[in-house]
């Protein structure tokens, strides 16, 4: 599945790099709406299985990324640049991590839920790459505070819900199994787990910015 996703993403980027910015933004909007429909379909299926609605709210980073991508495709000027860059350096690594360390492997591979999870996360990875290829996301170390501002706005209410209702959105309470978050938890322990998450996010952002800037310089040459 990862090989298929990689081929699909690369093929899509090769096509989109030749299109106009207007068509690229239209494509980003359509794909973001398709992702939202996929997410809603998945939630309906889970509700039919008896899941509590509190446990399937769109409050994980990948879910919120759907709305970030939508905003990046419809907002003008600096707002578009802000959301596109946040999507690229923050949302994309999170979605890529979900594909590499999926938490839906307890289900059969060909189940509808598994296929929808692969579908939505693939689009959440593809759209920010589209922004990057079309230079809509103008990545610059001067903007390093962008993702921190975004997290400062969205994390407190998510943390409040987690604490109040015993949830685990953003994996703020405990890590998902068999993921790098579990490694962080084993090193820091429960007491310093959140501090470990902050450090992990900072390291991830440093890597994201460095890779994006290096790739852009290489392609300019």
Secondary structure, 3 states (H helix, E strand, C coil): CHHHHHHHHHHHHHHHCCCCHHHHHHHHHHHHHHHHHHHHHHHHHHHHCCCCHHHHCCCCHHHHHHHHHHHHHHCCHHHHHHHHHHHHHHHHHHHHHHHHCCCCCCCCCCCHHHHHHHHHHHHHHHHHHHHHHCCCCCCCHHHCHHHHHHHHHHHHHHHHHHHHHCCCHHHCCCCCCCCHHHHHHHHHCCCCHHHHHHHHHHHHHHHHHHHHHHHHHHHHC
